[in-house]
Amino acid sequence: MSGIITRRNFLRSSALAGTGLVLAGCDQFDFLGSRDNPVRQAMERANVLTYRAQRALIGDQTLARTYAASEIRQGQRPNGSTDPTTPEYMFLRAQDFASYTLKVTGMVERPLEFTLAELRNMPSRSQITRHDCVEGWSCIAKWTGTPLGPILDMARVQQGARFAVYHCFDNIQRTLTGDILYYESSDLVDAYHPQTLLSYGLNDQVLPVANGAPVRLRIERALGYKQPKYLHTIELVDDLSAFGKGKGGYWPDLGYDWYGGI
């Protein structure tokens, strides 16, 4: 991996080099909330450049590094929300997710719905990869699930669609006006990547609630916040401005890099 330009190495050697900043944790970057902050503007320009560089220099199908089972030394560390309390999720959890469905909607010719049992009966893939969190920690784990690409093929994504938006049950923030639900998005290159999974298994066990049950998306060439938990709908769109604050995800809406590539 040392010869590949990654987001982390690129930012370290360019935009962040002049600021003396280190990505240490989500609560370290209050300046990200200010659209006019010059440091934030410099980071946003670097993020765009990094995205373009990675897409130009690294093949769309290039795989993230995988590991041996002996390198799994601990359970997958939960982070972010670990126990959603939306009524819909609590109802499904009480039923052991028997009535759960994953929906594929938006710019598709054939909207689809799959139960958890149907997803588990589809051709599956297992991969041992490293989860890299923006807070600075990593964890190696084995993920099992249904590749997303073939499901998108079944739905027949319409010409003109550019992004997949991932909607979740996760009420990551509560406000006086109601819950803010977690969402993320990716371009179609990452959505169709062979390692992008609708994961329902972790370390040869059923995916735990703390780690995103019943289904968590895995985009293995991206940082941890791009791996949305508690997924219920995938919406194909041509523009992200209608969702959240228009930046493509809960954390990007707060100033983080939308691409999140590593």
C-alpha positions as CSV (number, residue, x, y, z in Angstrom):
1,M,0.0,0.0,0.0
2,S,3.0,2.3,0.4
3,G,3.1,3.1,-3.3
4,I,-0.6,4.1,-3.5
5,I,-1.8,7.6,-3.0
6,T,-4.3,7.4,-0.2
7,R,-6.5,10.1,1.2
8,R,-4.8,9.9,4.6
9,N,-1.2,10.1,3.1
10,F,-2.3,12.8,0.6
11,L,-3.8,15.1,3.3
12,R,-0.8,14.5,5.6
13,S,1.6,15.7,2.9
14,S,-0.4,18.6,1.6
15,A,-3.3,20.4,3.2
16,L,-2.7,19.4,6.7
17,A,1.0,19.8,6.6
18,G,0.7,23.5,6.8
19,T,-1.8,23.6,9.6
20,G,-0.2,21.2,12.1
21,L,-3.5,19.4,12.5
22,V,-3.8,15.7,13.2
23,L,-7.0,13.7,12.7
24,A,-7.5,12.7,16.4
25,G,-11.2,12.5,16.9
26,C,-14.6,13.7,15.8
27,D,-14.9,16.3,18.6
28,Q,-11.5,17.9,17.9
29,F,-12.7,19.9,14.9
30,D,-15.2,22.5,15.9
31,F,-13.9,24.7,13.1
32,L,-15.5,22.3,10.6
33,G,-18.9,23.8,11.5
34,S,-17.9,27.1,10.0
35,R,-18.2,27.3,6.2
36,D,-16.1,30.4,6.1
37,N,-13.1,29.1,8.1
38,P,-10.0,29.1,5.8
39,V,-8.7,25.9,7.3
40,R,-11.9,24.1,6.4
41,Q,-11.9,25.6,2.9
42,A,-8.4,24.4,2.4
43,M,-9.4,20.9,3.5
44,E,-12.4,20.8,1.2
45,R,-10.2,21.7,-1.8
46,A,-7.8,19.0,-0.8
47,N,-10.6,16.5,-0.4
48,V,-11.9,17.2,-3.9
49,L,-8.4,16.8,-5.3
50,T,-7.8,13.6,-3.4
51,Y,-11.1,12.1,-4.8
52,R,-10.1,13.0,-8.3
53,A,-6.6,11.7,-7.8
54,Q,-7.7,8.4,-6.4
55,R,-10.3,7.9,-9.1
56,A,-7.7,8.7,-11.8
57,L,-4.8,6.7,-10.4
58,I,-6.4,3.7,-8.6
59,G,-8.6,1.3,-10.6
60,D,-12.3,1.2,-9.9
61,Q,-12.0,-2.5,-9.1
62,T,-8.7,-2.3,-7.0
63,L,-9.3,-4.3,-3.8
64,A,-8.7,-3.2,-0.3
65,R,-6.1,-5.2,1.6
66,T,-7.4,-8.4,3.2
67,Y,-5.9,-10.2,6.2
68,A,-5.6,-13.7,7.6
69,A,-8.0,-15.0,10.2
70,S,-5.1,-15.1,12.7
71,E,-4.8,-11.4,12.5
72,I,-8.3,-10.9,14.1
73,R,-7.2,-10.2,17.6
74,Q,-10.3,-8.7,19.2
75,G,-14.0,-8.2,18.5
76,Q,-15.0,-5.4,16.2
77,R,-15.1,-2.2,18.3
78,P,-18.5,-0.6,18.2
79,N,-18.6,3.2,17.8
80,G,-21.1,5.9,17.1
81,S,-24.7,4.8,17.9
82,T,-24.9,1.3,19.2
83,D,-28.6,1.0,20.2
84,P,-31.1,2.9,18.0
85,T,-34.4,3.9,19.7
86,T,-36.6,4.8,16.8
87,P,-39.9,3.0,17.1
88,E,-39.4,1.2,13.8
89,Y,-36.1,-0.2,14.8
90,M,-37.2,-1.2,18.3
91,F,-40.2,-3.1,16.7
92,L,-38.0,-4.9,14.3
93,R,-35.5,-5.8,17.0
94,A,-38.2,-7.2,19.2
95,Q,-39.1,-9.6,16.4
96,D,-35.5,-10.5,15.8
97,F,-35.7,-8.6,12.5
98,A,-38.2,-11.2,11.1
99,S,-40.2,-8.5,9.3
100,Y,-37.2,-6.4,8.2
101,T,-36.9,-5.4,4.6
102,L,-34.2,-3.7,2.6
103,K,-35.5,-1.4,-0.1
104,V,-33.9,-0.3,-3.3
105,T,-35.6,2.8,-4.7
106,G,-35.1,6.1,-6.6
107,M,-33.6,6.1,-10.1
108,V,-34.1,2.4,-10.8
109,E,-36.4,0.7,-13.3
110,R,-37.4,-2.0,-10.9
111,P,-37.8,-1.0,-7.2
112,L,-37.0,-3.9,-5.0
113,E,-37.5,-5.2,-1.5
114,F,-35.6,-8.0,0.3
115,T,-36.2,-9.6,3.6
116,L,-33.2,-10.5,5.8
117,A,-33.8,-14.2,5.0
118,E,-33.7,-13.4,1.3
119,L,-30.5,-11.5,1.6
120,R,-28.9,-14.4,3.5
121,N,-30.0,-16.8,0.8
122,M,-28.2,-14.9,-2.0
123,P,-24.7,-15.6,-3.1
124,S,-22.5,-14.2,-0.3
125,R,-18.9,-13.0,0.2
126,S,-16.7,-13.0,3.2
127,Q,-13.7,-10.8,3.6
128,I,-11.3,-10.0,6.4
129,T,-10.5,-6.3,6.3
130,R,-9.3,-3.4,8.5
131,H,-11.8,-0.8,9.7
132,D,-10.1,2.6,9.9
133,C,-11.9,5.1,12.1
134,V,-11.3,8.9,11.7
135,E,-10.8,8.9,15.5
136,G,-7.4,7.2,14.9
137,W,-8.1,3.6,15.7
138,S,-8.3,0.5,13.5
139,C,-9.7,-3.0,13.9
140,I,-9.5,-6.1,11.7
141,A,-12.6,-8.2,11.4
142,K,-14.3,-10.7,9.1
143,W,-17.5,-9.4,7.3
144,T,-20.0,-11.6,5.5
145,G,-22.8,-10.4,3.3
146,T,-24.4,-10.0,0.0
147,P,-22.4,-7.9,-2.6
148,L,-24.3,-4.7,-3.4
149,G,-23.4,-4.6,-7.1
150,P,-25.6,-7.6,-8.2
151,I,-28.5,-6.2,-6.3
152,L,-28.2,-2.9,-8.1
153,D,-28.1,-4.8,-11.4
154,M,-31.3,-6.5,-10.5
155,A,-32.9,-3.1,-9.8
156,R,-31.6,-1.8,-13.2
157,V,-30.1,1.5,-12.2
158,Q,-31.3,4.3,-14.6
159,Q,-28.9,6.2,-16.8
160,G,-28.1,9.5,-15.2
161,A,-28.0,8.1,-11.6
162,R,-24.7,9.2,-10.0
163,F,-25.0,8.3,-6.3
164,A,-26.4,5.8,-3.9
165,V,-27.9,7.3,-0.7
166,Y,-28.0,4.9,2.3
167,H,-30.8,5.6,4.8
168,C,-30.6,4.2,8.3
169,F,-32.7,3.6,11.4
170,D,-30.0,5.2,13.5
171,N,-31.2,8.2,15.4
172,I,-27.7,9.6,15.9
173,Q,-28.8,13.0,17.2
174,R,-31.9,14.2,19.0
175,T,-33.1,17.8,18.8
176,L,-36.1,19.8,20.0
177,T,-37.6,19.3,16.5
178,G,-37.1,15.5,16.4
179,D,-34.5,12.9,15.7
180,I,-31.8,13.3,13.1
181,L,-31.3,10.0,11.3
182,Y,-28.0,8.8,10.1
183,Y,-27.5,8.7,6.3
184,E,-24.5,8.3,4.0
185,S,-23.9,8.1,0.3
186,S,-21.3,7.0,-2.3
187,D,-20.7,7.3,-5.9
188,L,-21.6,4.3,-8.1
189,V,-17.9,3.2,-8.4
190,D,-17.9,2.4,-4.6
191,A,-21.5,1.0,-4.7
192,Y,-20.5,-1.5,-7.4
193,H,-17.1,-2.3,-6.0
194,P,-16.7,-6.1,-5.5
195,Q,-15.9,-5.7,-1.8
196,T,-18.9,-3.5,-1.1
197,L,-21.2,-5.7,1.0
198,L,-24.6,-5.6,2.6
199,S,-23.1,-7.3,5.7
200,Y,-25.2,-9.4,8.0
201,G,-22.4,-11.4,9.6
202,L,-19.4,-10.4,11.7
203,N,-16.5,-12.8,12.7
204,D,-18.7,-15.8,11.7
205,Q,-21.5,-14.8,13.9
206,V,-24.8,-12.9,13.3
207,L,-24.1,-9.2,13.1
208,P,-24.6,-7.7,16.6
209,V,-26.9,-4.8,17.2
210,A,-24.0,-2.7,18.5
211,N,-22.3,-3.2,15.1
212,G,-25.3,-2.4,13.0
213,A,-27.7,-5.3,12.8
214,P,-29.5,-6.4,10.8
215,V,-27.5,-5.0,7.9
216,R,-24.5,-2.8,7.7
217,L,-22.9,-1.5,4.5
218,R,-19.2,-2.1,4.1
219,I,-17.3,0.1,1.6
220,E,-13.9,-1.2,2.3
221,R,-11.8,1.5,0.6
222,A,-13.3,4.2,2.9
223,L,-13.2,5.4,6.4
224,G,-15.4,4.1,9.1
225,Y,-18.1,6.7,8.9
226,K,-18.8,5.6,5.3
227,Q,-19.9,2.2,6.6
228,P,-23.5,3.0,7.7
229,K,-25.2,0.8,10.2
230,Y,-28.9,-0.1,10.6
231,L,-29.4,0.2,6.9
232,H,-33.0,0.1,5.5
233,T,-33.1,1.8,2.1
234,I,-30.7,2.4,-0.8
235,E,-31.9,5.3,-3.0
236,L,-30.3,5.9,-6.4
237,V,-30.2,9.6,-7.2
238,D,-28.4,12.1,-9.6
239,D,-27.9,14.8,-6.9
240,L,-27.3,14.9,-3.2
241,S,-28.6,18.4,-2.4
242,A,-32.1,17.2,-1.3
243,F,-30.7,15.1,1.6
244,G,-29.7,16.5,5.0
245,K,-27.7,19.7,4.5
246,G,-26.9,18.6,0.9
247,K,-23.3,17.3,1.5
248,G,-24.1,13.6,1.2
249,G,-24.0,12.3,4.7
250,Y,-24.5,13.1,8.4
251,W,-20.8,13.7,9.0
252,P,-20.2,15.4,5.7
253,D,-23.1,17.8,6.6
254,L,-21.0,18.7,9.7
255,G,-17.9,19.3,7.6
256,Y,-16.2,16.0,7.1
257,D,-14.9,14.8,3.7
258,W,-17.7,13.3,1.7
259,Y,-15.5,10.8,-0.2
260,G,-13.7,9.5,2.9
261,G,-11.4,7.3,0.8
262,I,-8.3,5.5,2.2
